Amino acid sequence: MAGTALRRRLTWQVAKVSAVTVETASVRTLTLDVPDWPGHQAGQHLDIRLTDEDGYVAERSYSIASAPGEPVAITVERLDDGEVSPYLTDELRAGDDLELRGPIGGYFVWEPENGGPLLLLAGGSGIVPLRSILRHRERTGSTVPVRLLYSSRTLDDVIYRAELDQPASGVEVIHTLTRSQPPGWSGYARRADAALLAEVAWPAAALPLAYVCGPTSFVEAVSQALVQSGYPPERVKTERFGATGGT
């Protein structure tokens, strides 16, 4: 059965875009109708495949933004020099077809029985799989306490801003804006370094479970700081993107 399920997950199939949601000027969430979806876990990803008229194929991986049990969704940031993301964010419309396979990955997943407290650390579009975890926690009725530190360039770059402004009970959302801040900004305005983590992270003695996702430089700096502060390495799960996500 396990082998059959694995082969099924890795089979390419055609999904239909059911909705396109504008998140920021350069970010879109694509909700997908996947006819043969085996179900996914919070924190997994899927592969997208685009085939040009001349037969050229481009594949990219995108984190799943939705919780298990919700319609499959991915959130894509447009990179101007990307091969795939400009098409997904600028050209794709509801009703269009999209070739995908998944779900993929088992390392970065979270289930309520994994416990906590949870420390979620996102850089840029690294918020996507962490949003899936947050929604899964709420849908399952978990009371595991959560702190989310979300590092963005500006307030306009915050993905899922309205959703994060109304967190579920037991979830604390902390923003830091690294490039510019609006007038009257009372949040953090610096990079997520050891000093900032010392202020916002759960103490290591609480045996928290950390999930870190974002650009490689962000993930390396944050995960190293957590381990140096006493977090066991096996309780710091990391997922690295290229620039700020798939291209």
C-alpha positions in Angstrom: 0.0 0.0 0.0 2.8 2.4 0.9 4.5 1.8 -2.4 1.3 2.3 -4.3 0.6 5.6 -2.5 4.1 6.8 -3.2 3.8 6.1 -6.9 0.5 7.8 -7.0 1.9 10.9 -5.5 4.6 11.2 -8.0 2.4 10.9 -11.1 2.0 14.0 -13.2 -1.7 15.1 -13.6 -3.6 18.0 -14.9 -5.2 20.3 -12.4 -7.5 23.2 -13.1 -7.1 26.7 -11.6 -10.2 27.5 -9.6 -9.2 30.9 -8.3 -6.4 33.4 -8.4 -5.9 35.6 -5.3 -3.7 38.7 -5.2 -1.6 38.7 -2.1 0.9 41.5 -2.9 2.0 43.4 -6.0 4.2 40.4 -7.0 2.5 37.4 -5.2 -0.5 35.4 -6.2 -2.2 32.4 -4.5 -3.5 29.8 -7.0 -6.3 27.6 -5.8 -6.3 24.3 -7.7 -8.9 21.6 -8.5 -6.8 18.4 -8.5 -8.9 15.5 -9.7 -6.7 12.7 -8.2 -5.3 14.3 -5.1 -4.3 11.7 -2.4 -4.3 14.3 0.4 -1.3 16.2 1.9 0.3 17.1 5.2 1.0 20.6 6.4 4.5 21.6 5.2 4.7 19.5 2.0 5.2 20.8 -1.5 4.4 19.9 -5.1 6.0 20.2 -8.5 4.7 22.3 -11.3 5.7 21.5 -14.9 5.3 23.9 -17.9 5.8 22.7 -21.4 6.5 25.3 -24.2 5.2 25.0 -27.7 8.6 23.9 -28.9 8.8 21.1 -26.3 11.0 22.9 -23.8 10.0 21.8 -20.2 10.5 23.8 -17.0 9.8 22.3 -13.6 9.6 24.1 -10.2 8.7 23.1 -6.7 6.2 25.2 -4.6 5.1 24.8 -1.0 1.5 24.0 -0.5 -0.2 26.9 1.1 -3.4 25.2 2.2 -4.1 23.0 5.2 -4.9 19.3 4.8 -8.6 19.0 3.9 -8.7 22.4 2.1 -8.5 22.8 -1.7 -4.9 22.6 -2.8 -3.3 26.0 -3.1 0.2 27.3 -3.9 1.5 30.9 -3.4 3.9 32.1 -6.0 6.2 35.2 -5.9 7.0 36.6 -9.4 10.7 36.9 -10.0 11.4 39.0 -13.1 14.1 36.8 -14.4 12.2 33.6 -13.6 11.1 31.0 -16.2 8.0 29.9 -14.5 6.8 32.4 -11.9 6.0 35.2 -14.3 3.6 32.9 -16.2 2.0 31.7 -13.0 1.5 35.1 -11.5 0.7 37.2 -14.6 -0.8 34.9 -17.2 -2.6 32.1 -15.5 -6.4 32.6 -15.0 -9.2 30.7 -13.3 -10.2 27.9 -15.6 -6.7 27.3 -17.0 -5.0 23.9 -16.7 -1.8 23.3 -14.8 0.3 20.2 -14.7 1.5 19.1 -11.3 2.6 16.1 -9.2 2.6 15.7 -5.4 2.4 15.9 -2.5 6.1 15.6 -1.9 8.3 15.7 1.3 8.1 14.4 4.8 10.8 16.2 6.7 9.2 19.7 7.1 5.7 18.5 8.0 3.8 19.1 11.3 1.0 17.2 12.9 -0.7 18.1 16.2 0.8 15.0 17.8 4.3 16.5 17.2 3.5 19.0 19.9 5.3 22.2 20.6 5.5 24.9 21.6 6.0 25.9 18.0 8.4 28.5 16.8 7.8 29.4 13.1 10.3 31.7 11.4 9.7 33.0 7.9 11.7 35.1 5.5 9.7 36.5 2.6 7.7 33.8 0.8 9.0 31.3 3.3 5.7 32.0 5.1 3.9 29.7 2.7 4.4 26.3 4.3 4.1 27.9 7.7 0.7 29.2 6.8 -0.3 25.7 6.0 0.9 24.6 9.5 -1.0 27.5 11.2 -4.2 26.6 9.3 -3.8 22.9 10.1 -3.4 23.7 13.8 -6.6 25.7 13.8 -8.6 23.2 11.8 -7.6 20.3 14.1 -8.4 22.3 17.3 -4.8 22.0 18.5 -3.9 24.2 21.5 -0.2 24.1 21.0 1.2 27.6 21.6 2.8 29.2 18.5 5.1 32.2 17.9 5.6 33.3 14.4 8.4 35.7 13.5 7.9 36.9 9.9 10.7 38.9 8.3 9.7 41.1 5.3 11.3 43.9 3.3 8.3 46.3 3.8 4.8 46.1 5.1 3.5 45.9 1.5 5.6 42.7 1.0 3.8 40.9 3.9 2.0 37.9 2.3 -1.4 36.8 3.9 -1.3 40.1 5.8 -5.1 40.2 6.6 -5.0 36.6 7.8 -2.0 37.2 10.0 -3.5 40.3 11.5 -6.2 38.1 13.0 -4.3 35.1 14.4 -6.0 32.2 16.0 -6.1 31.9 19.8 -2.7 30.8 21.1 -0.8 32.2 18.1 1.5 35.3 18.4 2.6 36.9 15.2 5.7 39.1 15.3 6.8 41.1 12.3 10.1 42.6 11.4 10.5 44.9 8.4 14.1 45.0 7.2 14.0 47.7 4.4 11.5 50.3 5.3 8.8 50.9 7.8 5.6 52.9 7.7 5.1 56.0 9.9 4.2 54.9 13.4 5.6 51.4 13.0 6.0 49.9 16.4 7.3 46.5 15.4 10.9 45.3 14.8 12.9 46.9 12.0 16.0 44.7 11.7 17.2 41.4 10.4 16.4 38.2 12.3 19.7 37.7 14.1 20.6 36.2 17.4 19.7 39.3 19.3 16.2 39.5 17.9 15.7 35.8 18.4 16.7 36.1 22.0 13.8 38.6 22.4 11.1 36.7 20.6 11.9 32.9 20.6 10.7 30.4 23.1 13.5 29.6 25.6 15.4 26.4 24.8 14.3 25.0 28.1 10.7 24.8 26.9 11.9 22.3 24.2 10.2 24.1 21.4 9.9 22.7 17.9 11.2 25.2 15.3 10.4 25.5 11.6 12.5 27.9 9.5 11.7 28.7 5.9 13.0 31.3 3.5 16.1 32.3 1.5 19.2 30.3 2.2 21.0 33.2 4.0 18.0 33.7 6.3 17.6 30.0 7.1 21.3 29.5 7.8 21.5 32.6 10.1 18.4 31.8 12.0 18.9 28.1 12.4 22.5 28.6 13.6 21.4 31.2 16.1 18.8 28.8 17.5 21.2 25.9 17.9 23.8 28.2 19.5 21.1 29.3 22.0 20.5 25.7 23.1 17.9 24.4 20.6 18.6 20.7 19.8 19.5 20.6 16.1 16.9 17.8 15.5 14.2 20.2 16.7 15.1 22.9 14.2 13.6 22.0 10.8 14.7 24.0 7.8 13.5 24.5 4.3 15.5 26.7 1.9 14.4 28.6 -1.1 16.5 30.1 -3.9 16.1 33.9 -3.9 12.7 34.3 -2.2 11.0 31.2 -3.5 10.7 29.1 -6.6 11.3 30.8 -9.9 
